[in-house]
Amino acid sequence: MPGSSGTPVSTLSASGSLDDRLARVESRLEFLSDYTVLPIMFDINNVTATTPPFIVGAVTIPWGILRPKLQIPDDRWDAWLTGYSSNAGGSTTIGLYYYKDDASTVLLGSSTVSAGNPKKLALGPFPARGAYFRATGAPQTEQIPGFALSVTVSAGSANMSWWTLWLRQSPTRS
């Protein structure tokens, strides 16, 4: 009979101290690797704008649909961007904005990519919910969250295509 000697039985790795094993359990409970992927821009966009935000793609999804896909707790969601970019003439700044109900935007984060050949990029994490998200001035009470992709250049023009927004839990409270 399992556990008849008074010691716990584990079907996973039972190596390490009780504190180590408990830390692994807490980590699995606190960082669920589920994510939601949302296309934010399909077509190729040629961008020459120099003043942000210059929105080239966006996604909105009702909170009632999004919430069940992402797991608790509510205060640890991050956003990542992946896509394709090239700009031979200058640097390109790619930003993720929260698009508010009143049509204003709040910058959640950005990254500047140096001029060069076409490249696939992964940018983030940017806060999508929680304390760091609130600190940006983005509201957490809107029924339809909106995320927007902004692109500006220092010179030349950026070719942007096939961008995706990834939402997932952060491994730490954000």
Secondary structure, DSSP 8 states (H G I E B T S, - for coil): -TTTTS----SS---S-HHHHHHHHHHHHH----EEEEEEE-S-EEE---SS--EEEEEE--HHHHHHHS-S-TT-EEEEEEEEEEESSS-EEEEEEEE-TTS-EEEEEEEEE-SEEEEEEEEEEEEEESHHHHHTT--S--SS-EEEEEEEESSS-EEEEEEEEEEEE-SS--
